[in-house]
Amino acid sequence: MNDYQKLMERVHAPEELETKVLCAARRQAAEQPERQTGPRHLVKRNWKPVLRGAVCAACALALVLGTVRLRPAVESGEQPGGNPVVALDYAFGLTAYAAETGESIGPNANGGLALAASKDTELDYTVLDKETAEHGKFTNYCFQISGRDIQAVKLEIDRGGLYRRDGSGAAMSLGNSIEEPYNPEVSYGLWVPPEELREGTALFDGAELRVTAVYSDGGEQTETYRLAKERLRAFQSEDGTMTLAPGLAGDEQADVQGLYAARLDGRWLQWPVQDSRTVWKGNPYGIINGKLHSGIDIPADQGAVILAAADGTVTETGFDTAKGNYLVLDHGDGLTTLYAHCRNVDAKEGDTVKAGEMIAAVGSTGMSTGPHLHFEVRQDGEAQNPVAYFDSDIRDTLKAE
């Protein structure tokens, strides 16, 4: 059996698709001239190759269109022979939308979305004008939904409310939940009801937002986000694009007020240094002097314990003239973390470690001006902002100095 056959053995068609393909195959056979060797029909043993080919073509088309992606079906485990089951998984995108400028900012690799208010937006209201008191507040915390083959969207928030802004700029309050046909030109925003105006947008701090995309074949995908009131900071990537992520206490550059929507099923890390909750603000993640500083620096005492940020396998250890003593952990699904400038590395290549387990000690090896941990997070080999991989409970304890 070749690799193609093995792949096809692992593709399972939805029942509705299988029925449609079989009916089409029978209809095609009925339209063909009768052969001399027998009546017009499909030999039963040939249905599986026909069905498999049709499913393959359907999956390929869906993948090209971006409606679905293939992934191992975790809930189904492995089939006999060790081959993982392949299932269809829908996907949609969420972007932060600036109504005044039309600009949008996508989520980071961990799924978090920064909703930034415009400069003239107050976060707490003390004076009510007549119009605001009557209609509530249409905030500038807006987002759009994008994706292929979406038929409808469902939105729900557990405090405050939502509103819709159409292409003309008109806004309409929706209450705290809505289900309606999908329109890619529409943006949705957070709405403060009149009776909650005195709380202002602070009422969204800790709220949960559920977004569901309903596809034309009846399939659905839901993402849940927890909102947190944040001071946001802009970061420039190597390709020149700008992203927003939560800032840290004491970071004067994090001067954009907003909300950070963290996806609940994001991959959250533990803090990697046992005795320090400080991030050196003089060398943050992002472009510095035209070069990317691909991690954050955590100053700590010489010999302070370095902990694994998540369960993983040690894939690399060594010494580098720049990084000093370092190690790399692989956490699966393309996520890795790097720990550099260590005094010593205790874990060995091939070791399996648990989150919070000691793997090294803080040092000042390599190109270092003092004892600290240089900590990186990479997704599929691309550097990510590590701060976006710590939940709000951890971020609230961190400070920039």
Secondary structure, 3 states (H helix, E strand, C coil): CCHHHHHHHCECCCHHHHHHHHHHHHHHHHHCCCCCCCCCCCCHHHHHHHHHHHHHHHHHHHHHHCCEEEEECHHHCECCCCCECEEEEECCEEEEECCCCCCEECCCCCCCEEEECCCCCCCCCCCCCHHHHHHCEEEEEEEEEECCCEEEEEEEECCCEEEEECCCCCEEEEECEEEEECCCCCEEEEEECHHHHHHHHHHHCCCEEEEEEEECCCCEEEEEEEEEEEEEEEEECCCCCEEEEECCECCCCCCEEEEEEEECCCCCCCCCECCCCEECCCCCCEEECCEEECCEEEECCCCCEEECCCCEEEEEEEEECCCEEEEEEECCCCEEEEEEEEEEECCCCCCEECCCCEEEEEECCCCCCCCEEEEEEEECCEEECHHHHCCHHHHCCCEEC
